[in-house]
Amino acid sequence: MATIDRVFAGSIPEIYERFLVPLIFEPYARDLAGRLARTGPQHVLETAAGTGVLTRAIASRLPASANIVATDLNQPMLDHAAAQRPNDRRIAWRQADALALPFEDQEFDAVGCQFGVMFFPDRIQGYREARRVLKPGGSFFFNAWDRISENEFADVVTEALATLFPQDPPRFLARTPHGYHDAEKIRDELTAAGFAEISIDAADAISKAASPRDPAIAYCQGTPLRNEIEARDKSRLEEATTHAADALARRFGNGPVEGRIRAFVITAIR
């Protein structure tokens, strides 16, 4: 994975929250939070919290006595997340690397991670750390996108940008968010990290937007795909966004649009 794939800075957090969260993340956050809350945890750790969509979903399902430590490697994403829920004292926001967590062994009842493991440079180490900080019997809940062909908006945007930059196509979406879709590999890596009880479920949903331009902005300007586009030609970000929007309009129409999305939801018990 390229280092640039992990940079969520500048205006990316705001655009990510405004466009990408409602487009693809909210339904999976509700699902993951529901699974986690059913275990009745009092002390929850979240890794790769981003702008806090899963944090908010978990907090809405836990009692006042519970607490959440929400972490992310990117401080700008955490700053944006904290601003969305400034008065919830159950939540502590902390910058941390999921591969080297600054917490004691067996400190948490549950660990959650919303579409973050694909960004881990060493996923087995990330899984080992999640297991280390879990109490015996505690659960690690996370999700990962299926292959890009099963996620229509992302696929169309990727193919559109390949025609705009044919000599060096931006491949962030296929390479990283949608690059970790082998369920058996996920299971094997969790096993290597020490987890024994593992379940993996496929979860389908429909992504909806008011217009084709919304998902174009979401992907081209609200993810590290923006970094790839600007690395090729900084002056062409708006052109790339419009090009992606046009491709989405040709595929899905000019009004409100809907596209298929698919992910895996994983539970691993310590």
DRENLODO-237928 format. One line per field, with one value per residue: residue number from 0; x, y, z of N, C-alpha, C in turn; residue in one letter. Coordinates in steps of 0.02 Angstrom, whole numbers, plus 50000, padded with zeros to 5 digits. Atoms other than C-alpha are relative to their C-alpha. Layout:
N
semar = c(NUM;...)
n.c1 = c(X;...)
n.c2 = c(Y;...)
n.c3 = c(Z;...)
ca.c1 = c(X;...)
ca.c2 = c(Y;...)
ca.c3 = c(Z;...)
c.c1 = c(X;...)
c.c2 = c(Y;...)
c.c3 = c(Z;...)
kolmar = c(A;...)
//
This chain:
270
semar = c(0;1;2;3;4;5;6;7;8;9;10;11;12;13;14;15;16;17;18;19;20;21;22;23;24;25;26;27;28;29;30;31;32;33;34;35;36;37;38;39;40;41;42;43;44;45;46;47;48;49;50;51;52;53;54;55;56;57;58;59;60;61;62;63;64;65;66;67;68;69;70;71;72;73;74;75;76;77;78;79;80;81;82;83;84;85;86;87;88;89;90;91;92;93;94;95;96;97;98;99;100;101;102;103;104;105;106;107;108;109;110;111;112;113;114;115;116;117;118;119;120;121;122;123;124;125;126;127;128;129;130;131;132;133;134;135;136;137;138;139;140;141;142;143;144;145;146;147;148;149;150;151;152;153;154;155;156;157;158;159;160;161;162;163;164;165;166;167;168;169;170;171;172;173;174;175;176;177;178;179;180;181;182;183;184;185;186;187;188;189;190;191;192;193;194;195;196;197;198;199;200;201;202;203;204;205;206;207;208;209;210;211;212;213;214;215;216;217;218;219;220;221;222;223;224;225;226;227;228;229;230;231;232;233;234;235;236;237;238;239;240;241;242;243;244;245;246;247;248;249;250;251;252;253;254;255;256;257;258;259;260;261;262;263;264;265;266;267;268;269)
n.c1 = c(50042;49962;50006;50050;50067;50020;50001;50066;49985;50028;50073;50027;50047;50065;50035;50012;50058;50059;50022;49986;50033;50069;50002;49983;49978;50050;50035;49955;49986;50058;49997;49944;50015;50051;49968;49957;50040;50035;49957;50004;49934;49996;49938;49994;49947;50009;49940;50014;50067;50017;50038;50042;50067;50012;50000;50066;50049;49990;50021;50073;50027;49972;50026;49959;49944;49948;49956;49968;49938;50000;49933;49984;49932;50003;50028;50053;50062;50023;50024;50066;50045;50014;50044;50068;50032;49956;50026;50008;49941;49983;49953;49933;49969;49928;49961;49964;49987;50032;49950;49961;50049;49972;50045;49978;50029;50065;50030;50065;50050;50011;49963;50034;49962;50043;49964;49933;49947;49969;49947;49946;49942;49990;50065;49994;49980;50059;50045;49969;50010;50071;50009;49963;50036;50065;50007;50019;50070;50018;50009;49974;50049;49977;50024;49955;50037;49990;49964;50028;50053;50062;50015;50008;49977;49926;49975;50010;49953;49932;49993;50002;49935;49951;50002;49975;49927;49987;49930;49987;50068;50005;50029;50008;50061;49992;49941;50002;50065;50030;49946;49995;50067;49997;50025;49956;49939;50018;50005;49933;49960;50026;49976;49929;49995;50019;50073;50022;50072;50005;50057;49996;50064;50006;50054;50016;50039;50007;49973;50045;49977;50048;49980;49936;49943;49985;49950;49938;49965;49983;49941;49944;49976;50007;49958;49932;50000;49983;49927;49976;50017;49959;49930;49992;50006;50040;50050;50052;50046;50069;50012;50007;50065;50052;49994;50030;50072;50029;50002;50054;50064;50013;50017;50055;50048;49982;50035;49976;49968;49991;49951;49991;49939;49995;49944;49998;50002;49960;49998;49948;50004;49937)
n.c2 = c(49940;49939;49957;49948;50029;49991;49929;49969;49934;49945;49998;50068;50021;49968;50028;50069;50001;49973;50038;50072;50034;50021;50039;50071;50023;50000;50063;50049;49979;50022;50073;50019;49976;50045;50063;49987;49982;50060;50036;49965;49978;49938;49965;50015;49967;49997;49981;49971;49971;49952;49943;50019;50026;50058;49977;49973;50055;50039;49959;49996;50065;50021;49963;49945;50027;50026;49949;50016;49967;49999;49983;50000;49978;49934;49951;49960;50037;50000;49933;49992;50045;49972;49942;50023;50023;49968;50002;50068;50012;50071;50011;49970;50001;50006;50021;50062;50047;50064;50052;49992;49967;49977;50022;50060;50064;50018;49940;49984;50053;50008;49956;49991;49966;49991;49993;49974;50050;50001;49950;50021;50026;50069;50016;50049;49962;49963;50048;50019;49946;50002;50057;49987;49953;50028;50046;50067;50002;49938;50007;49951;49992;49955;50015;49988;50000;50052;49978;49938;50014;50007;49934;49972;49930;49999;50031;49954;49944;50025;50009;49934;49966;50035;49971;49932;50005;50067;50020;50014;49997;50001;50065;50004;50034;50071;50025;49999;50015;50061;50047;50051;50029;50073;50020;50052;49967;49966;50051;50026;49950;49997;50061;49989;49952;50032;50009;50068;50001;49947;50004;49951;49995;49952;49952;49959;49940;49956;49933;49952;49931;49955;49989;50033;49960;50012;50053;49979;49959;50042;50041;49963;49947;50017;50058;49992;49997;49931;49994;50031;49955;49940;50019;50003;49931;49967;49956;50039;50031;49986;50036;50070;50008;49994;50059;50055;49987;50015;50072;50024;49981;50046;50066;50002;49947;49933;49981;50040;50062;50054;50049;50057;50005;50065;50004;50056;49981;50053;50002;50046;50002;50017)
n.c3 = c(50000;50003;49941;50015;49988;49930;49984;49999;49973;50039;50000;50007;49947;50006;50058;49982;49955;50032;50058;50001;49943;50017;50062;49993;49934;49947;49988;49971;49931;49960;49994;49958;49932;49971;49982;49942;49941;49975;49953;49937;49976;49960;50019;50072;50039;50072;50038;50066;49990;50053;49977;49943;50015;49957;49931;49985;50001;49939;49942;49997;49979;49936;49942;49974;49960;50044;50029;50064;50020;50074;50023;50071;50014;50029;49953;50030;49999;49931;49983;50030;49963;49934;50009;50014;49938;49950;49931;49975;49959;50002;50055;49997;50067;49990;50057;49985;50054;49985;49998;49938;49958;49936;49947;49963;50020;49974;49972;50030;50011;50072;50045;50064;50052;50058;50063;49987;50003;50067;50000;49956;50036;49978;49971;49946;49941;49977;49967;49937;49953;49979;49955;49938;49955;49983;49944;50021;50020;50035;50072;50048;50054;50053;50067;50056;50064;50050;50060;50026;50049;49962;49972;50067;50007;49997;50061;50056;49992;50015;50072;50032;49992;50042;50067;49995;49989;50026;49990;49929;49971;49927;49982;49928;49978;50011;49966;49927;49970;50028;50013;49947;50007;49998;49934;49971;49979;49938;49948;49987;49965;49932;49967;49987;49945;49938;49993;50017;50017;50050;50046;50054;50035;50054;49987;50058;49988;50057;49991;50032;50001;50032;50069;50014;49978;49929;49992;50032;49950;49943;50014;50029;49957;49930;49983;50027;50073;50015;50000;50062;50055;49996;50013;50072;50024;49948;50030;50034;49952;50019;50063;49983;49966;50051;50043;49963;49995;50065;50008;49956;50031;50056;49974;49952;50013;49978;49938;49944;50024;49953;50021;49955;49961;49967;49953;49953;49929;49966;49928;49975;49927;49967)
ca.c1 = c(50000;50066;50101;49990;49841;49841;49842;49674;49713;49669;49487;49470;49394;49255;49211;49225;49099;48980;48976;49055;48981;48798;48841;48921;48969;48811;48718;48871;48906;48729;48751;48922;48868;48716;48822;48944;48811;48724;48876;48843;49017;49062;49235;49251;49401;49380;49527;49534;49385;49395;49266;49171;49024;49045;49086;48921;48825;48903;48874;48690;48670;48770;48712;48777;48891;48989;49137;49223;49403;49402;49572;49641;49812;49756;49733;49633;49503;49493;49475;49328;49252;49267;49180;49029;48997;49078;48968;48973;49090;49083;49196;49384;49469;49651;49776;49849;49922;49816;49976;50051;49907;49952;49841;49865;49833;49652;49587;49430;49270;49256;49357;49274;49348;49245;49329;49501;49595;49626;49741;49848;50025;50033;49859;49914;50002;49845;49743;49869;49853;49662;49671;49801;49692;49535;49479;49457;49294;49296;49252;49335;49206;49260;49212;49301;49239;49214;49302;49275;49167;49037;49035;48966;49000;49182;49205;49133;49239;49398;49366;49323;49486;49582;49523;49573;49748;49781;49970;49958;49780;49739;49704;49682;49503;49542;49710;49667;49483;49434;49599;49565;49416;49473;49370;49485;49637;49550;49511;49690;49766;49650;49699;49883;49852;49782;49593;49506;49320;49290;49132;49124;48960;48929;48823;48740;48668;48615;48712;48603;48643;48545;48643;48792;48902;48887;48976;49102;49146;49143;49273;49378;49390;49346;49470;49657;49607;49619;49803;49830;49740;49836;50001;49971;49912;49850;49755;49645;49550;49390;49406;49428;49276;49169;49233;49185;49014;48982;49026;48909;48770;48791;48777;48645;48555;48556;48436;48448;48560;48576;48719;48754;48881;48946;49057;49109;49069;49189;49176;49327;49318;49470)
ca.c2 = c(50000;50172;50293;50422;50303;50342;50532;50607;50792;50964;50973;50783;50756;50883;50817;50638;50673;50772;50661;50490;50451;50457;50379;50217;50215;50248;50084;49981;50085;50050;49865;49853;49957;49846;49689;49765;49836;49666;49601;49730;49806;49939;49985;49997;50037;50097;50099;50194;50298;50423;50560;50460;50381;50216;50306;50399;50241;50145;50289;50296;50113;50107;50159;50310;50198;50139;50228;50231;50269;50319;50320;50359;50385;50546;50691;50796;50658;50646;50834;50830;50681;50765;50921;50816;50757;50884;50854;50665;50636;50448;50469;50500;50546;50493;50485;50310;50183;50025;49925;49989;50029;50131;50028;49891;49707;49650;49826;49824;49723;49753;49828;49900;49955;50026;49997;50028;49863;49883;50030;49932;49907;49744;49675;49526;49646;49754;49600;49548;49718;49709;49538;49595;49736;49629;49545;49355;49323;49499;49527;49617;49683;49753;49763;49768;49808;49671;49683;49845;49764;49732;49917;50007;50192;50161;50049;50177;50318;50212;50166;50346;50412;50279;50358;50531;50477;50329;50330;50319;50277;50322;50154;50200;50135;49966;49950;49993;50009;49867;49774;49662;49557;49377;49307;49158;49271;49376;49219;49154;49318;49327;49147;49193;49335;49213;49223;49054;49093;49192;49229;49319;49379;49461;49618;49700;49876;50011;50173;50325;50503;50655;50668;50587;50732;50688;50519;50597;50728;50597;50487;50613;50744;50657;50512;50491;50468;50657;50643;50529;50647;50799;50705;50684;50863;50974;51086;50942;50897;50983;50909;50736;50760;50816;50672;50548;50630;50617;50433;50403;50497;50389;50232;50282;50435;50621;50627;50537;50384;50216;50091;49922;49908;49752;49720;49584;49598;49503;49453;49375;49322;49318)
ca.c3 = c(50000;49954;50098;50012;50038;50224;50213;50261;50280;50213;50161;50147;50322;50294;50120;50182;50321;50212;50059;50090;50261;50206;50039;50098;50283;50383;50351;50394;50549;50612;50579;50662;50812;50837;50837;50961;51076;51090;51186;51324;51334;51463;51396;51206;51096;50918;50798;50633;50691;50547;50566;50697;50605;50698;50860;50853;50810;50955;51078;51031;51081;51243;51418;51511;51614;51462;51383;51215;51171;50987;50902;50731;50655;50571;50692;50565;50554;50744;50760;50641;50733;50903;50836;50785;50964;51081;51235;51252;51398;51372;51220;51232;51067;51053;50913;50906;50787;50779;50756;50920;51036;51192;51307;51436;51401;51423;51449;51338;51324;51136;50994;50838;50673;50530;50361;50432;50423;50236;50279;50404;50336;50436;50465;50570;50688;50695;50738;50870;50951;50950;51031;51159;51227;51233;51393;51383;51291;51217;51035;50890;50766;50598;50416;50249;50074;49947;49778;49683;49549;49686;49733;49582;49614;49662;49510;49388;49461;49450;49269;49223;49295;49202;49039;49101;49155;49038;49064;49253;49312;49493;49575;49758;49771;49694;49779;49959;50011;49894;49897;50047;49994;50013;50157;50180;50188;50321;50420;50402;50460;50611;50654;50638;50761;50889;50863;50861;50849;50689;50589;50422;50346;50178;50192;50042;50039;49918;49905;49867;49816;49760;49598;49508;49562;49747;49735;49615;49746;49884;49801;49704;49841;50004;50001;49967;49785;49786;49830;49681;49562;49624;49616;49429;49398;49540;49420;49359;49519;49463;49288;49363;49475;49328;49221;49357;49379;49192;49193;49341;49250;49096;49201;49329;49259;49295;49442;49608;49588;49671;49665;49741;49882;49968;50118;50239;50425;50538;50720;50808;50990;51103)
c.c1 = c(50044;49988;49946;49929;49975;49996;49930;50008;49969;49925;49969;49953;49930;49959;49981;49937;49937;49973;50007;49964;49928;49996;50011;50012;49944;49965;50044;50019;49942;50003;50055;49988;49949;50029;50042;49959;49965;50043;50002;50066;49995;50060;50018;50058;49979;50066;49978;49930;49980;49964;49945;49931;49985;49998;49931;49948;50006;49973;49924;49968;50025;49972;50048;50061;50057;50045;50034;50065;50006;50068;50005;50072;50002;49967;49946;49932;49971;49972;49930;49949;49980;49952;49928;49963;50039;49978;49991;50063;50018;50055;50065;50031;50076;50035;50041;50007;49970;50050;50044;49957;50029;49956;50026;49967;49932;49963;49928;49956;49989;50044;49961;50045;49958;50042;50069;50056;50035;50059;50059;50059;50015;49936;50005;50022;49942;49951;50029;49988;49927;49989;50034;49960;49931;50003;49983;49925;49977;50000;50029;49952;50030;49969;50051;49960;50015;50037;49964;49944;49933;49977;49999;50026;50076;50029;49995;50050;50071;50010;49999;50067;50055;50000;50027;50076;50023;50072;50015;49933;50003;49962;49988;49940;50006;50056;49991;49931;49971;50054;50007;49933;49999;49982;50045;50066;49988;49999;50070;50042;49975;50024;50074;50011;49976;49926;49981;49928;49986;49938;50006;49934;50005;49940;49991;49958;49995;50025;49957;50029;49950;50016;50066;50060;50018;50049;50066;50041;50024;50066;50060;50029;49999;50037;50071;50005;50017;50076;50030;49988;50047;50073;50013;49996;49951;49944;49940;49950;49927;49982;49989;49933;49943;49999;49969;49924;49965;49995;49945;49932;49984;49977;49935;49946;50020;49965;50029;50025;50006;50050;50008;50066;50000;50063;49997;50001;50030;49995;50052;50001;50066;49992)
c.c2 = c(50062;50042;50052;49975;50013;50073;50028;50069;50053;50002;49931;49982;50030;49971;49927;49994;50021;49955;49924;49964;49981;49955;49926;49976;49993;49933;49947;50018;49978;49925;49980;50021;49956;49934;50009;50012;49939;49960;50035;50025;50064;50043;49980;50040;50000;50020;50025;50033;50049;50060;49981;49972;49939;50020;50024;49945;49957;50039;50002;49936;49978;50043;50054;49976;49976;50057;49973;50039;49994;50025;50001;50024;50072;50049;50044;49965;49998;50067;50011;49956;50029;50059;49979;49980;50029;49990;49931;49981;49926;49985;50037;49992;50000;49978;49939;49959;49933;49943;50004;50038;50018;49982;49936;49937;49992;50058;50011;49939;49986;50050;50003;50037;50002;50014;50031;49950;49999;50048;49979;49975;49928;49979;49950;50035;50041;49954;49977;50053;50003;49944;50013;50043;49976;49957;49930;49998;50063;49991;50058;50000;50047;49981;50020;49996;49938;50030;50060;49988;49990;50065;50050;50071;50003;49971;50048;50058;49978;49992;50066;50035;49966;50026;50072;50001;49931;49976;49979;50004;50002;49938;49994;49958;49924;49970;49993;49987;49934;49947;49943;49964;49924;49976;49948;50031;50038;49951;49974;50050;50010;49939;50008;50048;49972;49992;49930;49998;50060;49989;50056;49998;50050;50045;50046;50060;50039;50070;50049;50070;50042;50012;49963;50039;49985;49943;50017;50043;49957;49963;50041;50052;49983;49937;50013;49992;50071;50010;49972;50046;50061;49986;49997;50071;50036;50042;49962;49967;50011;49964;49926;49986;50002;49939;49939;50008;49984;49925;49969;50016;49954;49932;50000;50054;50066;50023;49964;49932;49949;49950;49946;50006;49935;49998;49934;50028;49942;50008;49948;50005;49977;49937)
c.c3 = c(50000;50063;49990;50014;50070;50021;49992;50032;49956;50005;49996;50058;49994;49942;50013;50043;49964;49944;50007;50056;49984;49939;50012;50072;50051;50010;50032;50071;50046;50013;50049;50073;50034;50023;50064;50062;50030;50049;50068;50027;50042;49978;49929;49971;49927;49969;49931;49999;49946;50028;50050;49984;50042;50073;50021;50004;50063;50060;50006;50026;50069;50057;50023;50038;49957;49976;49938;49993;49925;49977;49925;49992;49977;50047;49967;49998;50070;50020;49972;50037;50067;49995;49987;50064;50060;50073;50028;50038;50004;49949;50013;49931;50009;49936;50019;49937;50018;50002;50062;50050;50069;50059;50032;49970;50033;50032;49977;49993;49926;49963;49934;49950;49936;49938;50008;49988;49932;49997;50044;49959;50017;50036;50057;50064;50028;50036;50066;50054;50024;50049;50067;50049;50019;50063;49973;49985;49964;49925;49961;49941;49947;49934;49948;49935;49959;49940;49968;49950;50034;50032;49942;49993;49999;49936;49940;50005;49982;49925;49963;50005;49961;49929;50000;50009;49975;50011;50072;50038;50077;50023;50075;50021;49992;50042;50076;50029;49976;49984;50050;50005;49999;50070;50033;50023;50066;50058;50019;50040;50072;50041;50017;50057;50066;50012;49978;49977;49955;49957;49949;49961;49943;50014;49939;50020;49935;50019;49961;50003;49961;49926;49987;50025;50073;50009;49966;50048;50058;49988;49977;50047;50074;50022;49975;49924;49977;49997;49936;49940;50000;49990;49925;49969;50048;49970;49972;50049;49980;49935;50014;50034;49950;49954;50034;50005;49934;49988;50043;49970;49941;50024;50039;49989;50031;50063;50060;49976;50056;49972;50053;50037;50039;50043;50039;50071;50039;50075;50020;50075;50030;50044)
kolmar = c(M;A;T;I;D;R;V;F;A;G;S;I;P;E;I;Y;E;R;F;L;V;P;L;I;F;E;P;Y;A;R;D;L;A;G;R;L;A;R;T;G;P;Q;H;V;L;E;T;A;A;G;T;G;V;L;T;R;A;I;A;S;R;L;P;A;S;A;N;I;V;A;T;D;L;N;Q;P;M;L;D;H;A;A;A;Q;R;P;N;D;R;R;I;A;W;R;Q;A;D;A;L;A;L;P;F;E;D;Q;E;F;D;A;V;G;C;Q;F;G;V;M;F;F;P;D;R;I;Q;G;Y;R;E;A;R;R;V;L;K;P;G;G;S;F;F;F;N;A;W;D;R;I;S;E;N;E;F;A;D;V;V;T;E;A;L;A;T;L;F;P;Q;D;P;P;R;F;L;A;R;T;P;H;G;Y;H;D;A;E;K;I;R;D;E;L;T;A;A;G;F;A;E;I;S;I;D;A;A;D;A;I;S;K;A;A;S;P;R;D;P;A;I;A;Y;C;Q;G;T;P;L;R;N;E;I;E;A;R;D;K;S;R;L;E;E;A;T;T;H;A;A;D;A;L;A;R;R;F;G;N;G;P;V;E;G;R;I;R;A;F;V;I;T;A;I;R)
//
